[in-house]
Structures are given as structure tokens and as C-alpha cells.
Amino acid sequence: MSIRSKGRRKIIVDSQTYLWYVALDDESPYNILNIVSDDKSYILACPLQTEKEYIISKGRMFQAKKTNGRWNRYFLPFHIPEIITPKFVEQLILWSTKNTDAIPINGDVPV
């Protein structure tokens, strides 16, 4: 099944194609930066303007490792800008695919 691309931006990072978009979350008051690889192995959600900056991994891979298939939350080691740019999206993708320093969140965080 393909990914709907209408209204979404495409970015290529390390020869891998991703679609990204910002949308209001259905279950919270937050806007979410959503990033999906074309093969759906990386599915990332980054809540914007939260007190604690973190990312949610929903895909089969995160930081070059297979995941348990659940939604896993990790603290971000960098600041989320107020305006989301392709440069920031690329930074987030590179950190989510290449690094191995993610700190899991245990406990409650919004979204």
C-alpha cells in the first residue's frame, strides 16, 4: 500500500525518500510533525511546542535497529524550532536513522 502524497512534502536523505507534513493531532491539542519513509520502515511523529521535546517512533526501525512494533518515545538531544524547515526534517531523519544515542522515555508525556 502506498503513502498518500497529496499535501505532503517529499525529502530525500541518504538516497531514501520520505514524506513529511505537519498536522493537528486528533487526540491532543498539539501539531505533529509526521515523517514516513517510502517503505514505511521509519514512521516518526514529533509533537511540536511541548514542554519536553521528544519523538515517537511508530515504524519497524529506529536508529538502524528493529523495533518492538509499539509506539516508543525518545527524548530529542536538540531543540525543535518554531518553524519547521526541510533542514530540520533532514536533521531529525539523520538522527533517527544513523545515531544510537536515543534515550527512551519511561512514564507520562503528552501525546
PDB file as gemmi writes it, atoms N, CA and C in Angstrom:
CRYST1    1.000    1.000    1.000  90.00  90.00  90.00 P 1                      
ATOM      1  N   MET A   1       0.846  -1.168   0.000  1.00  0.00           N  
ATOM      2  CA  MET A   1       0.000   0.000   0.000  1.00  0.00           C  
ATOM      3  C   MET A   1       0.898   1.240   0.000  1.00  0.00           C  
ATOM      4  N   SER A   2       0.623   2.152  -0.858  1.00  0.00           N  
ATOM      5  CA  SER A   2       1.455   3.347  -0.957  1.00  0.00           C  
ATOM      6  C   SER A   2       1.003   4.403   0.057  1.00  0.00           C  
ATOM      7  N   ILE A   3       1.824   5.418   0.181  1.00  0.00           N  
ATOM      8  CA  ILE A   3       1.563   6.504   1.099  1.00  0.00           C  
ATOM      9  C   ILE A   3       0.925   7.654   0.326  1.00  0.00           C  
ATOM     10  N   ARG A   4      -0.111   8.237   0.855  1.00  0.00           N  
ATOM     11  CA  ARG A   4      -0.755   9.383   0.210  1.00  0.00           C  
ATOM     12  C   ARG A   4       0.214  10.558   0.212  1.00  0.00           C  
ATOM     13  N   SER A   5       0.433  11.159  -0.941  1.00  0.00           N  
ATOM     14  CA  SER A   5       1.420  12.234  -1.035  1.00  0.00           C  
ATOM     15  C   SER A   5       0.791  13.612  -1.222  1.00  0.00           C  
ATOM     16  N   LYS A   6      -0.494  13.682  -1.454  1.00  0.00           N  
ATOM     17  CA  LYS A   6      -1.136  14.976  -1.659  1.00  0.00           C  
ATOM     18  C   LYS A   6      -1.067  15.801  -0.367  1.00  0.00           C  
ATOM     19  N   GLY A   7      -0.570  17.034  -0.483  1.00  0.00           N  
ATOM     20  CA  GLY A   7      -0.461  17.920   0.661  1.00  0.00           C  
ATOM     21  C   GLY A   7       0.720  17.617   1.559  1.00  0.00           C  
ATOM     22  N   ARG A   8       1.629  16.771   1.099  1.00  0.00           N  
ATOM     23  CA  ARG A   8       2.798  16.394   1.880  1.00  0.00           C  
ATOM     24  C   ARG A   8       4.057  16.714   1.092  1.00  0.00           C  
ATOM     25  N   ARG A   9       5.121  16.990   1.810  1.00  0.00           N  
ATOM     26  CA  ARG A   9       6.371  17.351   1.151  1.00  0.00           C  
ATOM     27  C   ARG A   9       7.288  16.142   1.078  1.00  0.00           C  
ATOM     28  N   LYS A  10       8.064  16.070   0.020  1.00  0.00           N  
ATOM     29  CA  LYS A  10       8.999  14.973  -0.176  1.00  0.00           C  
ATOM     30  C   LYS A  10      10.409  15.473   0.129  1.00  0.00           C  
ATOM     31  N   ILE A  11      11.187  14.611   0.775  1.00  0.00           N  
ATOM     32  CA  ILE A  11      12.591  14.901   1.037  1.00  0.00           C  
ATOM     33  C   ILE A  11      13.378  13.610   0.833  1.00  0.00           C  
ATOM     34  N   ILE A  12      14.571  13.733   0.274  1.00  0.00           N  
ATOM     35  CA  ILE A  12      15.430  12.567   0.071  1.00  0.00           C  
ATOM     36  C   ILE A  12      16.649  12.746   0.970  1.00  0.00           C  
ATOM     37  N   VAL A  13      16.889  11.759   1.821  1.00  0.00           N  
ATOM     38  CA  VAL A  13      18.017  11.767   2.744  1.00  0.00           C  
ATOM     39  C   VAL A  13      18.740  10.438   2.588  1.00  0.00           C  
ATOM     40  N   ASP A  14      20.026  10.497   2.268  1.00  0.00           N  
ATOM     41  CA  ASP A  14      20.833   9.279   2.048  1.00  0.00           C  
ATOM     42  C   ASP A  14      20.153   8.313   1.082  1.00  0.00           C  
ATOM     43  N   SER A  15      19.688   8.819  -0.029  1.00  0.00           N  
ATOM     44  CA  SER A  15      19.060   8.042  -1.105  1.00  0.00           C  
ATOM     45  C   SER A  15      17.725   7.400  -0.715  1.00  0.00           C  
ATOM     46  N   GLN A  16      17.183   7.739   0.435  1.00  0.00           N  
ATOM     47  CA  GLN A  16      15.892   7.220   0.885  1.00  0.00           C  
ATOM     48  C   GLN A  16      14.870   8.357   0.795  1.00  0.00           C  
ATOM     49  N   THR A  17      13.709   8.063   0.243  1.00  0.00           N  
ATOM     50  CA  THR A  17      12.659   9.068   0.106  1.00  0.00           C  
ATOM     51  C   THR A  17      11.729   9.028   1.319  1.00  0.00           C  
ATOM     52  N   TYR A  18      11.399  10.210   1.815  1.00  0.00           N  
ATOM     53  CA  TYR A  18      10.481  10.370   2.943  1.00  0.00           C  
ATOM     54  C   TYR A  18       9.421  11.397   2.563  1.00  0.00           C  
ATOM     55  N   LEU A  19       8.249  11.244   3.132  1.00  0.00           N  
ATOM     56  CA  LEU A  19       7.213  12.270   3.049  1.00  0.00           C  
ATOM     57  C   LEU A  19       7.072  12.861   4.444  1.00  0.00           C  
ATOM     58  N   TRP A  20       6.851  14.175   4.489  1.00  0.00           N  
ATOM     59  CA  TRP A  20       6.657  14.813   5.785  1.00  0.00           C  
ATOM     60  C   TRP A  20       5.589  15.886   5.694  1.00  0.00           C  
ATOM     61  N   TYR A  21       4.924  16.095   6.820  1.00  0.00           N  
ATOM     62  CA  TYR A  21       3.869  17.101   6.907  1.00  0.00           C  
ATOM     63  C   TYR A  21       3.588  17.397   8.376  1.00  0.00           C  
ATOM     64  N   VAL A  22       3.010  18.555   8.622  1.00  0.00           N  
ATOM     65  CA  VAL A  22       2.589  18.940   9.963  1.00  0.00           C  
ATOM     66  C   VAL A  22       1.068  18.964   9.974  1.00  0.00           C  
ATOM     67  N   ALA A  23       0.488  18.350  10.995  1.00  0.00           N  
ATOM     68  CA  ALA A  23      -0.976  18.307  11.110  1.00  0.00           C  
ATOM     69  C   ALA A  23      -1.369  18.326  12.586  1.00  0.00           C  
ATOM     70  N   LEU A  24      -2.554  18.832  12.853  1.00  0.00           N  
ATOM     71  CA  LEU A  24      -3.088  18.832  14.207  1.00  0.00           C  
ATOM     72  C   LEU A  24      -3.424  17.399  14.598  1.00  0.00           C  
ATOM     73  N   ASP A  25      -2.999  17.008  15.782  1.00  0.00           N  
ATOM     74  CA  ASP A  25      -3.268  15.659  16.274  1.00  0.00           C  
ATOM     75  C   ASP A  25      -4.754  15.515  16.596  1.00  0.00           C  
ATOM     76  N   ASP A  26      -5.321  14.369  16.268  1.00  0.00           N  
ATOM     77  CA  ASP A  26      -6.744  14.116  16.510  1.00  0.00           C  
ATOM     78  C   ASP A  26      -7.079  13.982  17.994  1.00  0.00           C  
ATOM     79  N   GLU A  27      -6.088  13.577  18.795  1.00  0.00           N  
ATOM     80  CA  GLU A  27      -6.364  13.263  20.197  1.00  0.00           C  
ATOM     81  C   GLU A  27      -5.679  14.189  21.192  1.00  0.00           C  
ATOM     82  N   SER A  28      -5.076  15.265  20.709  1.00  0.00           N  
ATOM     83  CA  SER A  28      -4.418  16.208  21.614  1.00  0.00           C  
ATOM     84  C   SER A  28      -4.442  17.597  20.978  1.00  0.00           C  
ATOM     85  N   PRO A  29      -4.038  18.605  21.743  1.00  0.00           N  
ATOM     86  CA  PRO A  29      -4.039  19.967  21.194  1.00  0.00           C  
ATOM     87  C   PRO A  29      -2.768  20.310  20.419  1.00  0.00           C  
ATOM     88  N   TYR A  30      -1.917  19.323  20.160  1.00  0.00           N  
ATOM     89  CA  TYR A  30      -0.613  19.584  19.552  1.00  0.00           C  
ATOM     90  C   TYR A  30      -0.612  19.398  18.041  1.00  0.00           C  
ATOM     91  N   ASN A  31       0.187  20.211  17.379  1.00  0.00           N  
ATOM     92  CA  ASN A  31       0.540  19.943  15.994  1.00  0.00           C  
ATOM     93  C   ASN A  31       1.647  18.910  16.020  1.00  0.00           C  
ATOM     94  N   ILE A  32       1.624  18.006  15.049  1.00  0.00           N  
ATOM     95  CA  ILE A  32       2.591  16.912  14.991  1.00  0.00           C  
ATOM     96  C   ILE A  32       3.328  16.970  13.662  1.00  0.00           C  
ATOM     97  N   LEU A  33       4.642  16.911  13.722  1.00  0.00           N  
ATOM     98  CA  LEU A  33       5.453  16.726  12.526  1.00  0.00           C  
ATOM     99  C   LEU A  33       5.495  15.229  12.261  1.00  0.00           C  
ATOM    100  N   ASN A  34       4.959  14.805  11.124  1.00  0.00           N  
ATOM    101  CA  ASN A  34       4.920  13.394  10.745  1.00  0.00           C  
ATOM    102  C   ASN A  34       5.924  13.155   9.627  1.00  0.00           C  
ATOM    103  N   ILE A  35       6.715  12.095   9.754  1.00  0.00           N  
ATOM    104  CA  ILE A  35       7.706  11.730   8.748  1.00  0.00           C  
ATOM    105  C   ILE A  35       7.563  10.232   8.479  1.00  0.00           C  
ATOM    106  N   VAL A  36       7.435   9.865   7.200  1.00  0.00           N  
ATOM    107  CA  VAL A  36       7.254   8.457   6.832  1.00  0.00           C  
ATOM    108  C   VAL A  36       8.188   8.125   5.677  1.00  0.00           C  
ATOM    109  N   SER A  37       8.978   7.056   5.828  1.00  0.00           N  
ATOM    110  CA  SER A  37       9.821   6.608   4.717  1.00  0.00           C  
ATOM    111  C   SER A  37       8.944   5.927   3.681  1.00  0.00           C  
ATOM    112  N   ASP A  38       9.389   5.927   2.430  1.00  0.00           N  
ATOM    113  CA  ASP A  38       8.547   5.356   1.369  1.00  0.00           C  
ATOM    114  C   ASP A  38       8.292   3.874   1.559  1.00  0.00           C  
ATOM    115  N   ASP A  39       9.170   3.168   2.264  1.00  0.00           N  
ATOM    116  CA  ASP A  39       8.944   1.747   2.538  1.00  0.00           C  
ATOM    117  C   ASP A  39       8.261   1.520   3.893  1.00  0.00           C  
ATOM    118  N   LYS A  40       7.943   2.606   4.592  1.00  0.00           N  
ATOM    119  CA  LYS A  40       7.257   2.607   5.884  1.00  0.00           C  
ATOM    120  C   LYS A  40       8.059   1.956   7.007  1.00  0.00           C  
ATOM    121  N   SER A  41       9.347   1.766   6.815  1.00  0.00           N  
ATOM    122  CA  SER A  41      10.138   1.206   7.906  1.00  0.00           C  
ATOM    123  C   SER A  41      10.367   2.242   9.002  1.00  0.00           C  
ATOM    124  N   TYR A  42      10.445   3.511   8.606  1.00  0.00           N  
ATOM    125  CA  TYR A  42      10.563   4.603   9.573  1.00  0.00           C  
ATOM    126  C   TYR A  42       9.274   5.418   9.539  1.00  0.00           C  
ATOM    127  N   ILE A  43       8.583   5.440  10.656  1.00  0.00           N  
ATOM    128  CA  ILE A  43       7.392   6.260  10.822  1.00  0.00           C  
ATOM    129  C   ILE A  43       7.608   7.043  12.110  1.00  0.00           C  
ATOM    130  N   LEU A  44       7.753   8.354  11.971  1.00  0.00           N  
ATOM    131  CA  LEU A  44       8.101   9.205  13.100  1.00  0.00           C  
ATOM    132  C   LEU A  44       7.033  10.264  13.309  1.00  0.00           C  
ATOM    133  N   ALA A  45       6.770  10.585  14.558  1.00  0.00           N  
ATOM    134  CA  ALA A  45       5.854  11.662  14.922  1.00  0.00           C  
ATOM    135  C   ALA A  45       6.551  12.515  15.970  1.00  0.00           C  
ATOM    136  N   CYS A  46       6.584  13.804  15.723  1.00  0.00           N  
ATOM    137  CA  CYS A  46       7.267  14.723  16.623  1.00  0.00           C  
ATOM    138  C   CYS A  46       6.290  15.809  17.070  1.00  0.00           C  
ATOM    139  N   PRO A  47       5.770  15.709  18.294  1.00  0.00           N  
ATOM    140  CA  PRO A  47       4.864  16.747  18.787  1.00  0.00           C  
ATOM    141  C   PRO A  47       5.596  18.088  18.871  1.00  0.00           C  
ATOM    142  N   LEU A  48       4.917  19.147  18.454  1.00  0.00           N  
ATOM    143  CA  LEU A  48       5.534  20.472  18.419  1.00  0.00           C  
ATOM    144  C   LEU A  48       5.034  21.318  19.580  1.00  0.00           C  
ATOM    145  N   GLN A  49       5.906  22.175  20.063  1.00  0.00           N  
ATOM    146  CA  GLN A  49       5.603  23.122  21.129  1.00  0.00           C  
ATOM    147  C   GLN A  49       5.124  22.436  22.405  1.00  0.00           C  
ATOM    148  N   THR A  50       5.806  21.356  22.766  1.00  0.00           N  
ATOM    149  CA  THR A  50       5.535  20.683  24.030  1.00  0.00           C  
ATOM    150  C   THR A  50       6.583  21.125  25.041  1.00  0.00           C  
ATOM    151  N   GLU A  51       6.304  20.881  26.314  1.00  0.00           N  
ATOM    152  CA  GLU A  51       7.250  21.266  27.363  1.00  0.00           C  
ATOM    153  C   GLU A  51       8.548  20.468  27.242  1.00  0.00           C  
ATOM    154  N   LYS A  52       8.433  19.170  27.015  1.00  0.00           N  
ATOM    155  CA  LYS A  52       9.593  18.300  26.807  1.00  0.00           C  
ATOM    156  C   LYS A  52       9.623  17.904  25.341  1.00  0.00           C  
ATOM    157  N   GLU A  53      10.778  18.056  24.711  1.00  0.00           N  
ATOM    158  CA  GLU A  53      10.887  17.754  23.281  1.00  0.00           C  
ATOM    159  C   GLU A  53      11.235  16.279  23.100  1.00  0.00           C  
ATOM    160  N   TYR A  54      10.415  15.585  22.331  1.00  0.00           N  
ATOM    161  CA  TYR A  54      10.607  14.151  22.130  1.00  0.00           C  
ATOM    162  C   TYR A  54      10.051  13.742  20.775  1.00  0.00           C  
ATOM    163  N   ILE A  55      10.344  12.497  20.419  1.00  0.00           N  
ATOM    164  CA  ILE A  55       9.860  11.936  19.163  1.00  0.00           C  
ATOM    165  C   ILE A  55       9.210  10.583  19.460  1.00  0.00           C  
ATOM    166  N   ILE A  56       8.252  10.231  18.646  1.00  0.00           N  
ATOM    167  CA  ILE A  56       7.589   8.926  18.768  1.00  0.00           C  
ATOM    168  C   ILE A  56       7.954   8.112  17.542  1.00  0.00           C  
ATOM    169  N   SER A  57       8.504   6.927  17.764  1.00  0.00           N  
ATOM    170  CA  SER A  57       8.812   6.016  16.673  1.00  0.00           C  
ATOM    171  C   SER A  57       7.664   5.013  16.568  1.00  0.00           C  
ATOM    172  N   LYS A  58       7.049   4.950  15.384  1.00  0.00           N  
ATOM    173  CA  LYS A  58       5.919   4.047  15.159  1.00  0.00           C  
ATOM    174  C   LYS A  58       6.239   2.959  14.138  1.00  0.00           C  
ATOM    175  N   GLY A  59       7.402   3.030  13.524  1.00  0.00           N  
ATOM    176  CA  GLY A  59       7.754   2.112  12.443  1.00  0.00           C  
ATOM    177  C   GLY A  59       8.489   0.869  12.910  1.00  0.00           C  
ATOM    178  N   ARG A  60       9.006   0.129  11.943  1.00  0.00           N  
ATOM    179  CA  ARG A  60       9.729  -1.120  12.216  1.00  0.00           C  
ATOM    180  C   ARG A  60      11.185  -0.895  12.590  1.00  0.00           C  
ATOM    181  N   MET A  61      11.696   0.321  12.316  1.00  0.00           N  
ATOM    182  CA  MET A  61      13.115   0.619  12.564  1.00  0.00           C  
ATOM    183  C   MET A  61      13.230   1.950  13.305  1.00  0.00           C  
ATOM    184  N   PHE A  62      14.278   2.049  14.123  1.00  0.00           N  
ATOM    185  CA  PHE A  62      14.646   3.319  14.749  1.00  0.00           C  
ATOM    186  C   PHE A  62      16.118   3.246  15.094  1.00  0.00           C  
ATOM    187  N   GLN A  63      16.857   4.239  14.672  1.00  0.00           N  
ATOM    188  CA  GLN A  63      18.299   4.311  14.849  1.00  0.00           C  
ATOM    189  C   GLN A  63      18.978   3.008  14.394  1.00  0.00           C  
ATOM    190  N   ALA A  64      18.593   2.586  13.186  1.00  0.00           N  
ATOM    191  CA  ALA A  64      19.169   1.437  12.490  1.00  0.00           C  
ATOM    192  C   ALA A  64      18.954   0.100  13.212  1.00  0.00           C  
ATOM    193  N   LYS A  65      17.984   0.037  14.108  1.00  0.00           N  
ATOM    194  CA  LYS A  65      17.660  -1.203  14.801  1.00  0.00           C  
ATOM    195  C   LYS A  65      16.181  -1.503  14.625  1.00  0.00           C  
ATOM    196  N   LYS A  66      15.849  -2.796  14.588  1.00  0.00           N  
ATOM    197  CA  LYS A  66      14.447  -3.190  14.537  1.00  0.00           C  
ATOM    198  C   LYS A  66      13.793  -2.844  15.868  1.00  0.00           C  
ATOM    199  N   THR A  67      12.527  -2.422  15.786  1.00  0.00           N  
ATOM    200  CA  THR A  67      11.804  -2.063  16.997  1.00  0.00           C  
ATOM    201  C   THR A  67      10.828  -3.172  17.382  1.00  0.00           C  
ATOM    202  N   ASN A  68      10.186  -2.985  18.522  1.00  0.00           N  
ATOM    203  CA  ASN A  68       9.240  -3.989  19.003  1.00  0.00           C  
ATOM    204  C   ASN A  68       7.840  -3.817  18.410  1.00  0.00           C  
ATOM    205  N   GLY A  69       7.666  -2.840  17.523  1.00  0.00           N  
ATOM    206  CA  GLY A  69       6.383  -2.633  16.871  1.00  0.00           C  
ATOM    207  C   GLY A  69       5.426  -1.748  17.643  1.00  0.00           C  
ATOM    208  N   ARG A  70       5.815  -1.339  18.834  1.00  0.00           N  
ATOM    209  CA  ARG A  70       4.982  -0.433  19.628  1.00  0.00           C  
ATOM    210  C   ARG A  70       5.406   1.004  19.393  1.00  0.00           C  
ATOM    211  N   TRP A  71       4.597   1.919  19.860  1.00  0.00           N  
ATOM    212  CA  TRP A  71       4.967   3.328  19.820  1.00  0.00           C  
ATOM    213  C   TRP A  71       5.977   3.558  20.930  1.00  0.00           C  
ATOM    214  N   ASN A  72       7.186   3.924  20.558  1.00  0.00           N  
ATOM    215  CA  ASN A  72       8.241   4.188  21.529  1.00  0.00           C  
ATOM    216  C   ASN A  72       8.593   5.663  21.492  1.00  0.00           C  
ATOM    217  N   ARG A  73       8.738   6.252  22.676  1.00  0.00           N  
ATOM    218  CA  ARG A  73       9.054   7.679  22.778  1.00  0.00           C  
ATOM    219  C   ARG A  73      10.505   7.845  23.220  1.00  0.00           C  
ATOM    220  N   TYR A  74      11.156   8.870  22.630  1.00  0.00           N  
ATOM    221  CA  TYR A  74      12.560   9.151  22.939  1.00  0.00           C  
ATOM    222  C   TYR A  74      12.754  10.657  23.078  1.00  0.00           C  
ATOM    223  N   PHE A  75      13.582  11.045  24.055  1.00  0.00           N  
ATOM    224  CA  PHE A  75      13.937  12.454  24.185  1.00  0.00           C  
ATOM    225  C   PHE A  75      14.790  12.872  22.995  1.00  0.00           C  
ATOM    226  N   LEU A  76      14.590  14.092  22.535  1.00  0.00           N  
ATOM    227  CA  LEU A  76      15.423  14.639  21.462  1.00  0.00           C  
ATOM    228  C   LEU A  76      16.628  15.341  22.070  1.00  0.00           C  
ATOM    229  N   PRO A  77      17.810  15.160  21.482  1.00  0.00           N  
ATOM    230  CA  PRO A  77      19.008  15.817  22.010  1.00  0.00           C  
ATOM    231  C   PRO A  77      19.211  17.226  21.447  1.00  0.00           C  
ATOM    232  N   PHE A  78      18.217  17.740  20.746  1.00  0.00           N  
ATOM    233  CA  PHE A  78      18.316  19.071  20.161  1.00  0.00           C  
ATOM    234  C   PHE A  78      16.955  19.750  20.210  1.00  0.00           C  
ATOM    235  N   HIS A  79      16.966  21.044  20.018  1.00  0.00           N  
ATOM    236  CA  HIS A  79      15.767  21.880  20.106  1.00  0.00           C  
ATOM    237  C   HIS A  79      14.925  21.775  18.824  1.00  0.00           C  
ATOM    238  N   ILE A  80      13.609  21.812  18.983  1.00  0.00           N  
ATOM    239  CA  ILE A  80      12.688  21.860  17.844  1.00  0.00           C  
ATOM    240  C   ILE A  80      12.410  23.334  17.549  1.00  0.00           C  
ATOM    241  N   PRO A  81      12.710  23.793  16.344  1.00  0.00           N  
ATOM    242  CA  PRO A  81      12.458  25.201  16.027  1.00  0.00           C  
ATOM    243  C   PRO A  81      10.960  25.495  15.917  1.00  0.00           C  
ATOM    244  N   GLU A  82      10.621  26.765  16.036  1.00  0.00           N  
ATOM    245  CA  GLU A  82       9.206  27.150  15.900  1.00  0.00           C  
ATOM    246  C   GLU A  82       8.701  26.939  14.486  1.00  0.00           C  
ATOM    247  N   ILE A  83       9.569  27.183  13.504  1.00  0.00           N  
ATOM    248  CA  ILE A  83       9.208  26.993  12.102  1.00  0.00           C  
ATOM    249  C   ILE A  83       9.918  25.739  11.602  1.00  0.00           C  
ATOM    250  N   ILE A  84       9.139  24.768  11.126  1.00  0.00           N  
ATOM    251  CA  ILE A  84       9.705  23.511  10.647  1.00  0.00           C  
ATOM    252  C   ILE A  84      10.188  23.703   9.215  1.00  0.00           C  
ATOM    253  N   THR A  85      11.461  23.417   8.994  1.00  0.00           N  
ATOM    254  CA  THR A  85      12.083  23.568   7.678  1.00  0.00           C  
ATOM    255  C   THR A  85      12.579  22.221   7.178  1.00  0.00           C  
ATOM    256  N   PRO A  86      12.824  22.099   5.877  1.00  0.00           N  
ATOM    257  CA  PRO A  86      13.411  20.863   5.363  1.00  0.00           C  
ATOM    258  C   PRO A  86      14.755  20.533   6.028  1.00  0.00           C  
ATOM    259  N   LYS A  87      15.521  21.543   6.381  1.00  0.00           N  
ATOM    260  CA  LYS A  87      16.811  21.306   7.052  1.00  0.00           C  
ATOM    261  C   LYS A  87      16.596  20.620   8.405  1.00  0.00           C  
ATOM    262  N   PHE A  88      15.601  21.069   9.174  1.00  0.00           N  
ATOM    263  CA  PHE A  88      15.313  20.423  10.452  1.00  0.00           C  
ATOM    264  C   PHE A  88      14.797  19.002  10.238  1.00  0.00           C  
ATOM    265  N   VAL A  89      13.931  18.823   9.246  1.00  0.00           N  
ATOM    266  CA  VAL A  89      13.408  17.480   8.956  1.00  0.00           C  
ATOM    267  C   VAL A  89      14.561  16.537   8.615  1.00  0.00           C  
ATOM    268  N   GLU A  90      15.503  17.011   7.815  1.00  0.00           N  
ATOM    269  CA  GLU A  90      16.675  16.193   7.486  1.00  0.00           C  
ATOM    270  C   GLU A  90      17.480  15.864   8.744  1.00  0.00           C  
ATOM    271  N   GLN A  91      17.681  16.838   9.623  1.00  0.00           N  
ATOM    272  CA  GLN A  91      18.411  16.605  10.873  1.00  0.00           C  
ATOM    273  C   GLN A  91      17.725  15.526  11.704  1.00  0.00           C  
ATOM    274  N   LEU A  92      16.409  15.607  11.803  1.00  0.00           N  
ATOM    275  CA  LEU A  92      15.641  14.634  12.570  1.00  0.00           C  
ATOM    276  C   LEU A  92      15.729  13.238  11.949  1.00  0.00           C  
ATOM    277  N   ILE A  93      15.653  13.160  10.630  1.00  0.00           N  
ATOM    278  CA  ILE A  93      15.763  11.874   9.942  1.00  0.00           C  
ATOM    279  C   ILE A  93      17.149  11.275  10.161  1.00  0.00           C  
ATOM    280  N   LEU A  94      18.188  12.067   9.991  1.00  0.00           N  
ATOM    281  CA  LEU A  94      19.549  11.557  10.189  1.00  0.00           C  
ATOM    282  C   LEU A  94      19.748  11.054  11.615  1.00  0.00           C  
ATOM    283  N   TRP A  95      19.276  11.807  12.599  1.00  0.00           N  
ATOM    284  CA  TRP A  95      19.395  11.358  13.980  1.00  0.00           C  
ATOM    285  C   TRP A  95      18.612  10.066  14.208  1.00  0.00           C  
ATOM    286  N   SER A  96      17.438   9.948  13.603  1.00  0.00           N  
ATOM    287  CA  SER A  96      16.573   8.781  13.802  1.00  0.00           C  
ATOM    288  C   SER A  96      17.047   7.540  13.059  1.00  0.00           C  
ATOM    289  N   THR A  97      17.891   7.729  12.043  1.00  0.00           N  
ATOM    290  CA  THR A  97      18.341   6.581  11.256  1.00  0.00           C  
ATOM    291  C   THR A  97      19.794   6.206  11.501  1.00  0.00           C  
ATOM    292  N   LYS A  98      20.634   7.157  11.865  1.00  0.00           N  
ATOM    293  CA  LYS A  98      22.079   6.900  11.958  1.00  0.00           C  
ATOM    294  C   LYS A  98      22.608   6.804  13.387  1.00  0.00           C  
ATOM    295  N   ASN A  99      22.089   7.620  14.274  1.00  0.00           N  
ATOM    296  CA  ASN A  99      22.628   7.660  15.639  1.00  0.00           C  
ATOM    297  C   ASN A  99      22.167   6.463  16.452  1.00  0.00           C  
ATOM    298  N   THR A 100      22.779   6.312  17.614  1.00  0.00           N  
ATOM    299  CA  THR A 100      22.402   5.223  18.517  1.00  0.00           C  
ATOM    300  C   THR A 100      22.312   5.726  19.957  1.00  0.00           C  
ATOM    301  N   ASP A 101      22.099   7.033  20.124  1.00  0.00           N  
ATOM    302  CA  ASP A 101      22.133   7.624  21.458  1.00  0.00           C  
ATOM    303  C   ASP A 101      20.758   7.997  22.013  1.00  0.00           C  
ATOM    304  N   ALA A 102      19.704   7.461  21.456  1.00  0.00           N  
ATOM    305  CA  ALA A 102      18.353   7.834  21.898  1.00  0.00           C  
ATOM    306  C   ALA A 102      18.112   7.376  23.330  1.00  0.00           C  
ATOM    307  N   ILE A 103      17.507   8.274  24.110  1.00  0.00           N  
ATOM    308  CA  ILE A 103      17.156   7.960  25.495  1.00  0.00           C  
ATOM    309  C   ILE A 103      15.651   7.729  25.548  1.00  0.00           C  
ATOM    310  N   PRO A 104      15.233   6.483  25.869  1.00  0.00           N  
ATOM    311  CA  PRO A 104      13.796   6.196  25.919  1.00  0.00           C  
ATOM    312  C   PRO A 104      13.123   6.962  27.046  1.00  0.00           C  
ATOM    313  N   ILE A 105      11.861   7.280  26.834  1.00  0.00           N  
ATOM    314  CA  ILE A 105      11.066   7.952  27.864  1.00  0.00           C  
ATOM    315  C   ILE A 105      10.241   6.895  28.573  1.00  0.00           C  
ATOM    316  N   ASN A 106      10.381   6.852  29.873  1.00  0.00           N  
ATOM    317  CA  ASN A 106       9.572   5.976  30.702  1.00  0.00           C  
ATOM    318  C   ASN A 106       8.655   6.856  31.522  1.00  0.00           C  
ATOM    319  N   GLY A 107       7.372   6.657  31.404  1.00  0.00           N  
ATOM    320  CA  GLY A 107       6.431   7.484  32.141  1.00  0.00           C  
ATOM    321  C   GLY A 107       5.563   8.300  31.219  1.00  0.00           C  
ATOM    322  N   ASP A 108       4.873   9.241  31.810  1.00  0.00           N  
ATOM    323  CA  ASP A 108       3.889  10.023  31.064  1.00  0.00           C  
ATOM    324  C   ASP A 108       4.502  11.236  30.389  1.00  0.00           C  
ATOM    325  N   VAL A 109       4.157  11.407  29.147  1.00  0.00           N  
ATOM    326  CA  VAL A 109       4.415  12.630  28.394  1.00  0.00           C  
ATOM    327  C   VAL A 109       3.179  12.842  27.533  1.00  0.00           C  
ATOM    328  N   PRO A 110       2.897  14.078  27.147  1.00  0.00           N  
ATOM    329  CA  PRO A 110       1.717  14.298  26.309  1.00  0.00           C  
ATOM    330  C   PRO A 110       1.801  13.540  24.988  1.00  0.00           C  
ATOM    331  N   VAL A 111       0.674  13.202  24.450  1.00  0.00           N  
ATOM    332  CA  VAL A 111       0.513  12.520  23.161  1.00  0.00           C  
ATOM    333  C   VAL A 111       0.958  11.137  23.282  1.00  0.00           C  
TER     334      VAL A 111                                                      
END                                                                             
